[in-house]
Amino acid sequence: MTNYPAQVVVKVLYQEFPDLAQKVNDKIKEKLPDIVLHDHDLISIVVQEFCNVENIRVECLLNENGLRQNSNKRRVLLALILKLYQPELLTKLLNGVVNISISRTIKKLIPISKKTFSNDIRTAIHHYQLYKDFKLQVDQLHTKIIENYGNKKANDSEAQEV
């Protein structure tokens, strides 16, 4: 079977199979959030909000003590950031890597090793797919962040376009 470029497949799908294309579009909307953030400067606010909600200091996310609960909280935070900025990775609609700018920003805020970061990202995606409680926690935090910051950024962008 030949692998055609995605744009070609999508164009043929919309032209020849519009009903199927609509079903695919509906499924994507079901899996991805309506608002995806683009301003990487907000990641520091997300980290701070997360720490406030969890009643912890950022230093607790470093895993210096090797506490399992610190690692789990860090993974929840990473899943939250993925859901806000690259939800297609978290929902496994696309395989890939975290945007380099996002990963650099996270590593500046939470100085962990590259290996720990990579392992935690993989674990966060896996936990989000597998564990209902983990997913629920991430989704609730996501809703709170979007309510507080997402709509402001969306409104700011719309105002600039006019």
GIFEN-V320367 format. One record per pair of residues at least 24 apart in sequence whose C-alpha atoms are under 7 Angstrom apart, sorted by sequence separation. I is the first residue (numbers start at 1). J is the second residue. If there is no record, write none. Layout:
i=I j=J
i=I j=J
This chain:
i=50 j=77
i=90 j=125
i=78 j=121
i=75 j=120
i=79 j=124
i=75 j=121
i=78 j=124
i=79 j=125
i=37 j=84
i=38 j=85
i=36 j=84
i=37 j=85
i=62 j=110
i=76 j=124
i=36 j=85
i=61 j=110
i=62 j=111
i=75 j=124
i=62 j=112
i=32 j=87
i=32 j=88
i=80 j=138
i=84 j=142
i=79 j=138
i=31 j=91
i=40 j=102
i=76 j=138
i=80 j=142
i=44 j=109
i=37 j=150
i=35 j=150
